[in-house]
Amino acid sequence: MTLSFTSFANVAVAGATGRLGPAIVDALVEAGFNVKALTRTPGAKYRPEVEVVVVDYLSPRELVEALQGQNVVIVFGAWRHPGQLNLVDAAIEAGVYRFIPAMFSNDLTNPLVRQLPVHGTKLKTEAYIKAQAALGAITYNLIATGPFADMFLPKNTWINKSDHTVAFFDGNPDSPFTGTTRYTLGEAIISILRTGPTSDNRTYKIQRFRSSPKRMLELVKDSTPGYEWKFKEFDTLEMARLCIDKPPETDPDCKNAYLSRGVHHEGYGGDFPSEDSLELGLEIWSEEEYKERLIDYINGKPLRG
Ligand SMILES: NC(=O)c1ccc[n+]([C@@H]2O[C@H](COP(=O)([O-])OP(=O)(O)OC[C@H]3O[C@@H](n4cnc5c(N)ncnc54)[C@H](OP(=O)(O)O)[C@@H]3O)[C@@H](O)[C@H]2O)c1
């Protein structure tokens, strides 16, 4: 069957009940896309506009059936499972045009990042989808996001408001990095889909803000007079050594060690260029706007945008 573009109106999402999925589903529904959610869990909670179908990711027949009539598949939580490759096969059989696998992390075009043990499944998926796209069976987008500030700030990962410390990694508080929010990812996906087939097989590196541990320390010091803020140093090699016998893709300490290295260590490309975000029309916060978000977080308010 020859793959031809008709529309991106019908979007299937897989495993969207986790940390990322709900924000993206909201964005897609509000932008007018028809969303169908694949889940393993009977009774999985989705907003009423979403059609929900329970699937077994090991059943090719169920997956092909679930993907009939869909134009796009976006994978969130179902990524660790061999299920993601089954989803690629099923998408091809069902005539889906675009596949967006669960990437949403470090810059996988960076050779050092590709060696981090945390990305094995993602690299396997990337190789598979690229091979299928080269055969003309499907098209894909790979989206690198850097860290999601709306997930990491509340975890006290960068700025710890209990002990008034700002984290820096591997001896370099000046090292710049870029990050996003889940809302930004939703906007990016919508913008990519709205470009139609011109976005075929593109990799995007997106951002909402650019900062460094040193600037974050200066920004919070400046805004909270009376508090004694200081740096706390982390060594990502030491962090990785502590999780040596644990599964790197699933153990939270291992993920933290390797992903932090991918964001903050020199040479790992954590400071994304802004071109793709500008091309997609994404808003990039000025330093003042980022600072407002940091202060909101310190004052216990949710992160906006
Ligand atoms: N850059 C960052 O800061 C950052 C942070 C977090 C995540 N991420 C990335 O975002 C992507 C999605 O992560 P997430 O945090 O949304 O995932 P998650 O919260 O772990 O997703 C869990 C969902 O996936 C489904 N699921 C769980 N185990 C499964 C299995 N074995 N087989 C099939 N489905 C399974 C479940 O949905 P059902 O019960 O509905 O099936 C569950 O609700 C990943 O690529 C991750 O690396 C990036």
The ligand as a Tripos MOL2 file, in Angstrom:
@<TRIPOS>MOLECULE
LIG
   48    52     1     0     0
SMALL
NO_CHARGES

@<TRIPOS>ATOM
      1 N1         12.1140   15.3010   29.5710 N.am      1 LIG1
      2 C1         11.5500   15.0650   30.7300 C.2       1 LIG1
      3 O1         11.7100   15.8460   31.6860 O.2       1 LIG1
      4 C2         10.6650   13.8620   30.8800 C.ar      1 LIG1
      5 C3         10.0530   13.5980   32.0960 C.ar      1 LIG1
      6 C4          9.2060   12.4820   32.1820 C.ar      1 LIG1
      7 C5          8.9960   11.6620   31.0870 C.ar      1 LIG1
      8 N2          9.6310   11.9540   29.9290 N.ar      1 LIG1
      9 C6          9.4250   11.0950   28.7320 C.3       1 LIG1
     10 O2          8.0520   11.1090   28.4100 O.3       1 LIG1
     11 C7          7.6310    9.8650   27.8680 C.3       1 LIG1
     12 C8          6.3800    9.4100   28.5780 C.3       1 LIG1
     13 O3          6.6350    9.3320   29.9180 O.3       1 LIG1
     14 P1          5.4920    9.4520   31.0230 P.3       1 LIG1
     15 O4          6.2050   10.0030   32.2080 O.co2     1 LIG1
     16 O5          4.2490   10.0950   30.5230 O.co2     1 LIG1
     17 O6          5.2250    7.9330   31.2440 O.3       1 LIG1
     18 P2          4.5610    7.3260   32.5000 P.3       1 LIG1
     19 O7          3.9840    8.3520   33.4140 O.co2     1 LIG1
     20 O8          5.5330    6.3430   33.0290 O.co2     1 LIG1
     21 O9          3.3710    6.6310   31.7180 O.3       1 LIG1
     22 C9          2.6790    5.7070   32.3370 C.3       1 LIG1
     23 C10         1.5400    5.2670   31.4200 C.3       1 LIG1
     24 O10         2.0200    4.3570   30.4470 O.3       1 LIG1
     25 C11         1.2260    3.1900   30.4140 C.3       1 LIG1
     26 N3          2.1110    2.0500   30.7390 N.ar      1 LIG1
     27 C12         2.8310    1.8610   31.8600 C.ar      1 LIG1
     28 N4          3.5390    0.7150   31.8000 N.ar      1 LIG1
     29 C13         3.2590    0.1640   30.5990 C.ar      1 LIG1
     30 C14         3.6540   -1.0240   29.9450 C.ar      1 LIG1
     31 N5          4.5000   -1.8750   30.5000 N.pl3     1 LIG1
     32 N6          3.1600   -1.2580   28.7200 N.ar      1 LIG1
     33 C15         2.3170   -0.3950   28.1350 C.ar      1 LIG1
     34 N7          1.8840    0.7400   28.7180 N.ar      1 LIG1
     35 C16         2.3540    1.0150   29.9250 C.ar      1 LIG1
     36 C17         0.1530    3.4260   31.4590 C.3       1 LIG1
     37 O11        -1.0160    3.8410   30.8080 O.3       1 LIG1
     38 P3         -2.3130    2.9170   30.7500 P.3       1 LIG1
     39 O12        -2.5040    2.2940   32.0960 O.co2     1 LIG1
     40 O13        -3.3720    3.9100   30.3870 O.co2     1 LIG1
     41 O14        -2.0490    1.9110   29.6800 O.co2     1 LIG1
     42 C18         0.6410    4.5590   32.3170 C.3       1 LIG1
     43 O15        -0.3130    5.4820   32.7720 O.3       1 LIG1
     44 C19         8.8520    8.9670   27.9470 C.3       1 LIG1
     45 O16         9.4800    9.0020   26.6990 O.3       1 LIG1
     46 C20         9.7440    9.6520   28.9850 C.3       1 LIG1
     47 O17        11.1080    9.4300   28.7610 O.3       1 LIG1
     48 C21        10.4430   13.0280   29.7970 C.ar      1 LIG1
@<TRIPOS>BOND
     1     1     2 1
     2     2     3 2
     3     2     4 1
     4     4     5 ar
     5     4    48 ar
     6     5     6 ar
     7     6     7 ar
     8     7     8 ar
     9     8     9 1
    10     8    48 ar
    11     9    10 1
    12     9    46 1
    13    10    11 1
    14    11    12 1
    15    11    44 1
    16    12    13 1
    17    13    14 1
    18    14    15 2
    19    14    16 1
    20    14    17 1
    21    17    18 1
    22    18    19 2
    23    18    20 1
    24    18    21 1
    25    21    22 1
    26    22    23 1
    27    23    24 1
    28    23    42 1
    29    24    25 1
    30    25    26 1
    31    25    36 1
    32    26    27 ar
    33    26    35 ar
    34    27    28 ar
    35    28    29 ar
    36    29    30 ar
    37    29    35 ar
    38    30    31 1
    39    30    32 ar
    40    32    33 ar
    41    33    34 ar
    42    34    35 ar
    43    36    37 1
    44    36    42 1
    45    37    38 1
    46    38    39 2
    47    38    40 1
    48    38    41 1
    49    42    43 1
    50    44    45 1
    51    44    46 1
    52    46    47 1
@<TRIPOS>SUBSTRUCTURE
     1 LIG1         1 GROUP 0 **** ****
